[in-house]
Amino acid sequence: MKKNNFFQRVYDICLLIPEGRVTTYGAIAKYLSSPLSSRMVGWALNKCPESVPAHRVVNRIGMLSGKIHFTGINLMQQLLENEGISVYDNQVKDFDNVFWDPTKELCL
């Protein structure tokens, strides 16, 4: 894939999300200077290689909205919990403290 491909740029950012942290579709879209493209970020993650930690991307309020795209009933939650992130009722607990904002953490 070309480096200027939107999907590849999404994957590149996801690879930078630290273990034990989560970000949102919107935060990734904003970092990519395309703030209205949250859904496109979701589409990219739906098609991503296994090496991309897509489980670390949740919706704007911390809900595991992409969990239906993971094999198994609770795989997304299990992957997050394996990294020390607490999840209750399909939502990341303490979301504000585990949120990783690429616009603040990465240089543009």
Backbone as JSON, one array per atom type, in Angstrom:
{
  "sequence": "MKKNNFFQRVYDICLLIPEGRVTTYGAIAKYLSSPLSSRMVGWALNKCPESVPAHRVVNRIGMLSGKIHFTGINLMQQLLENEGISVYDNQVKDFDNVFWDPTKELCL",
  "N": [[0.83, -1.2, 0.0], [0.37, 2.27, -0.62], [1.97, 4.94, 1.12], [0.45, 7.25, 1.34], [-2.09, 6.4, 1.38], [-5.23, 6.43, 2.89], [-6.26, 4.39, 4.61], [-3.9, 2.99, 5.26], [-2.52, 4.99, 6.62], [-4.17, 5.23, 8.86], [-3.69, 2.69, 10.0], [-0.96, 2.96, 10.59], [-1.01, 4.88, 12.63], [-2.5, 3.52, 14.57], [-0.71, 1.52, 15.25], [0.96, 2.91, 16.88], [-0.37, 3.39, 19.22], [-0.07, 3.14, 22.62], [0.31, 0.15, 24.6], [-2.23, -0.68, 26.87], [-3.64, 1.64, 26.64], [-6.23, 3.59, 25.03], [-7.75, 4.93, 22.07], [-9.84, 7.03, 20.0], [-12.06, 6.7, 17.15], [-12.63, 9.19, 16.09], [-10.53, 10.76, 17.13], [-8.35, 9.75, 15.77], [-9.11, 10.36, 13.13], [-9.15, 13.17, 13.31], [-6.43, 13.67, 13.83], [-5.42, 12.94, 11.39], [-6.06, 15.08, 9.87], [-8.64, 15.1, 8.95], [-11.28, 15.5, 10.17], [-13.98, 14.8, 9.88], [-14.1, 12.2, 9.21], [-14.5, 9.92, 10.82], [-16.03, 7.59, 10.56], [-14.86, 6.47, 8.32], [-12.4, 5.79, 9.35], [-13.24, 3.73, 11.0], [-14.08, 1.91, 9.0], [-11.63, 1.37, 7.84], [-10.35, 0.06, 9.96], [-11.92, -2.17, 10.12], [-11.0, -3.61, 8.04], [-8.38, -4.16, 8.59], [-4.99, -5.5, 8.92], [-4.04, -8.33, 11.0], [-1.95, -7.61, 12.65], [-2.36, -5.01, 13.45], [-3.36, -3.16, 16.21], [-6.35, -2.95, 16.55], [-8.21, -3.24, 18.53], [-7.75, -1.32, 20.39], [-9.1, 0.93, 19.72], [-11.9, 2.84, 20.21], [-15.31, 4.11, 20.52], [-16.37, 7.59, 20.8], [-17.19, 7.87, 23.46], [-16.04, 5.83, 24.77], [-17.14, 3.34, 24.32], [-17.21, -0.07, 23.22], [-17.65, -0.18, 20.35], [-16.8, -1.4, 18.01], [-16.66, -4.07, 18.47], [-18.11, -6.13, 17.29], [-16.76, -6.86, 15.06], [-14.73, -8.49, 15.77], [-13.46, -11.77, 16.2], [-15.25, -14.13, 18.06], [-17.19, -13.73, 21.08], [-16.46, -11.89, 23.12], [-13.92, -10.94, 22.45], [-12.62, -8.44, 21.88], [-12.95, -7.04, 24.29], [-11.57, -8.82, 26.0], [-8.97, -8.62, 24.99], [-8.39, -5.94, 25.61], [-8.63, -6.01, 28.4], [-6.54, -7.76, 28.98], [-4.48, -6.02, 28.68], [-4.69, -4.47, 30.86], [-6.79, -2.69, 30.93], [-9.85, -1.75, 32.19], [-13.11, -2.92, 31.58], [-16.54, -2.44, 31.51], [-19.79, -3.47, 30.95], [-19.54, -3.25, 28.15], [-18.08, -0.88, 27.89], [-15.25, 1.22, 28.26], [-13.87, 1.58, 31.38], [-12.94, 4.35, 33.41], [-12.23, 5.96, 31.29], [-11.25, 8.56, 30.57], [-8.71, 8.59, 31.74], [-7.27, 6.58, 30.44], [-7.31, 7.31, 27.85], [-5.73, 8.02, 24.82], [-4.48, 10.57, 23.0], [-3.71, 11.22, 19.81], [-3.14, 13.72, 18.64], [-2.04, 15.16, 20.66], [-0.04, 13.55, 21.63], [1.63, 12.86, 19.54], [3.87, 14.36, 17.22], [2.77, 16.63, 14.79]],
  "CA": [[0.0, 0.0, 0.0], [1.08, 3.54, -0.64], [1.97, 5.64, 2.4], [-0.56, 8.3, 1.37], [-3.38, 5.73, 1.44], [-5.88, 6.76, 4.17], [-6.3, 3.2, 5.46], [-2.54, 2.72, 5.76], [-2.21, 6.02, 7.62], [-4.89, 4.81, 10.07], [-2.95, 1.57, 10.58], [0.29, 3.47, 11.14], [-1.32, 5.52, 13.91], [-2.91, 2.47, 15.52], [0.5, 0.83, 15.71], [1.63, 3.77, 17.86], [-1.16, 3.46, 20.46], [0.62, 2.32, 23.62], [-0.41, -0.9, 25.3], [-2.89, -0.17, 28.07], [-4.29, 2.91, 26.32], [-7.18, 3.53, 23.92], [-8.07, 6.18, 21.4], [-11.15, 6.97, 19.34], [-12.1, 6.86, 15.7], [-12.58, 10.63, 15.85], [-9.19, 11.29, 17.43], [-7.49, 9.36, 14.64], [-9.54, 11.18, 11.98], [-8.68, 14.54, 13.55], [-4.98, 13.67, 13.65], [-5.16, 12.82, 9.95], [-6.59, 16.3, 9.26], [-9.89, 14.74, 8.29], [-12.1, 15.3, 11.36], [-15.31, 14.27, 9.58], [-13.9, 10.86, 8.65], [-14.49, 8.89, 11.86], [-16.57, 6.33, 10.02], [-13.87, 5.91, 7.41], [-11.42, 5.15, 10.23], [-13.87, 2.46, 11.35], [-14.01, 1.02, 7.84], [-10.23, 0.95, 7.72], [-10.05, -0.93, 11.01], [-12.66, -3.38, 9.78], [-10.23, -4.3, 7.0], [-6.95, -4.08, 8.93], [-4.24, -6.73, 9.18], [-4.06, -8.76, 12.41], [-0.87, -6.96, 13.39], [-2.81, -3.69, 13.87], [-4.14, -3.3, 17.45], [-7.63, -2.27, 16.36], [-8.98, -3.33, 19.78], [-7.46, -0.12, 21.18], [-9.87, 2.05, 19.18], [-13.28, 2.78, 20.68], [-16.04, 5.31, 20.1], [-16.05, 8.84, 21.53], [-17.48, 7.77, 24.89], [-15.36, 4.66, 25.3], [-17.88, 2.1, 24.05], [-16.57, -1.02, 22.32], [-18.57, -0.21, 19.22], [-16.27, -2.23, 16.94], [-16.47, -5.43, 18.96], [-18.76, -7.11, 16.43], [-15.83, -7.22, 13.99], [-13.72, -9.38, 16.32], [-13.88, -13.15, 16.34], [-15.62, -14.44, 19.45], [-18.17, -12.83, 21.69], [-15.85, -10.83, 23.93], [-12.48, -10.86, 22.17], [-12.13, -7.07, 22.02], [-12.89, -6.78, 25.73], [-10.5, -9.63, 26.56], [-7.68, -8.03, 24.59], [-8.19, -4.73, 26.41], [-8.41, -6.41, 29.8], [-5.19, -8.32, 29.04], [-3.55, -4.89, 28.74], [-4.94, -3.74, 32.09], [-7.9, -1.74, 30.77], [-11.1, -2.28, 32.73], [-14.29, -2.74, 30.73], [-17.79, -2.85, 32.14], [-20.96, -3.28, 30.12], [-19.05, -2.83, 26.82], [-17.53, 0.48, 27.91], [-13.98, 1.36, 28.98], [-13.97, 2.3, 32.65], [-11.86, 5.32, 33.58], [-11.89, 6.3, 29.9], [-10.43, 9.77, 30.48], [-7.34, 8.31, 32.16], [-6.58, 5.68, 29.51], [-7.43, 7.87, 26.51], [-4.5, 8.44, 24.16], [-4.84, 11.53, 21.95], [-2.54, 11.36, 18.93], [-2.78, 15.12, 18.35], [-1.22, 15.65, 21.78], [1.09, 12.64, 21.89], [2.5, 12.77, 18.37], [4.13, 15.62, 16.51], [2.08, 16.68, 13.49]],
  "C": [[0.87, 1.25, 0.0], [0.95, 4.21, 0.72], [0.9, 6.72, 2.46], [-1.97, 7.72, 1.38], [-3.99, 5.96, 2.83], [-5.89, 5.55, 5.1], [-4.93, 2.92, 6.06], [-2.14, 3.75, 6.81], [-2.93, 5.72, 8.93], [-4.12, 3.69, 10.76], [-1.66, 2.04, 11.24], [0.07, 4.13, 12.49], [-1.68, 4.48, 14.96], [-1.71, 1.71, 16.08], [1.25, 1.63, 16.77], [0.86, 3.88, 19.18], [-0.48, 2.57, 21.5], [-0.29, 1.25, 24.23], [-1.0, -0.32, 26.58], [-3.56, 1.17, 27.87], [-5.27, 2.68, 25.18], [-7.3, 4.91, 23.3], [-9.42, 6.0, 20.7], [-11.01, 7.1, 17.84], [-11.94, 8.34, 15.35], [-11.22, 11.23, 16.09], [-8.22, 10.95, 16.3], [-7.83, 10.21, 13.42], [-9.03, 12.61, 12.12], [-7.17, 14.64, 13.33], [-4.61, 13.63, 12.16], [-5.7, 14.01, 9.17], [-7.86, 16.03, 8.46], [-10.94, 14.47, 9.37], [-13.5, 14.76, 11.11], [-15.25, 12.83, 9.07], [-13.84, 9.74, 9.69], [-14.98, 7.55, 11.34], [-15.6, 5.66, 9.06], [-12.75, 5.23, 8.2], [-11.97, 3.78, 10.65], [-13.82, 1.45, 10.21], [-12.59, 0.5, 7.66], [-9.91, -0.14, 8.73], [-10.8, -2.23, 10.78], [-11.89, -4.24, 8.78], [-8.75, -4.46, 7.36], [-6.31, -5.46, 9.12], [-4.27, -7.07, 10.68], [-3.02, -8.05, 13.25], [-1.25, -5.57, 13.92], [-3.69, -3.85, 15.13], [-5.45, -2.52, 17.41], [-8.48, -2.31, 17.63], [-8.77, -2.1, 20.66], [-8.21, 1.11, 20.69], [-11.34, 1.85, 19.52], [-14.02, 4.03, 20.21], [-15.78, 6.47, 21.07], [-16.36, 8.81, 23.01], [-16.9, 6.51, 25.52], [-16.09, 3.34, 25.11], [-17.11, 1.23, 23.05], [-17.44, -1.23, 21.1], [-18.08, -1.1, 18.07], [-16.16, -3.7, 17.31], [-17.09, -6.49, 18.06], [-17.84, -7.58, 15.31], [-14.7, -8.12, 14.48], [-14.3, -10.78, 16.43], [-14.19, -13.44, 17.81], [-16.5, -13.37, 20.04], [-17.53, -11.65, 22.39], [-14.37, -10.62, 23.65], [-11.93, -9.45, 22.36], [-11.96, -6.72, 23.5], [-11.74, -7.57, 26.37], [-9.13, -9.07, 26.23], [-7.38, -6.77, 25.4], [-7.89, -5.08, 27.86], [-7.03, -7.04, 29.99], [-4.13, -7.23, 29.13], [-3.79, -4.03, 29.99], [-6.05, -2.71, 32.01], [-9.18, -2.4, 31.27], [-12.26, -1.93, 31.81], [-15.5, -3.24, 31.49], [-18.95, -2.5, 31.21], [-20.58, -2.68, 28.75], [-18.51, -1.41, 26.76], [-16.25, 0.49, 28.75], [-14.23, 2.17, 30.24], [-12.76, 3.24, 32.74], [-11.31, 5.77, 32.22], [-10.96, 7.51, 29.81], [-8.97, 9.51, 30.83], [-6.57, 7.38, 31.23], [-6.64, 6.19, 28.07], [-6.09, 8.39, 26.03], [-4.89, 9.31, 22.97], [-3.64, 11.74, 21.03], [-2.18, 12.8, 18.63], [-1.95, 15.73, 19.45], [0.05, 14.82, 21.96], [2.09, 12.57, 20.74], [2.73, 14.15, 17.76], [3.44, 15.57, 15.17], [3.04, 16.82, 12.37]]
}
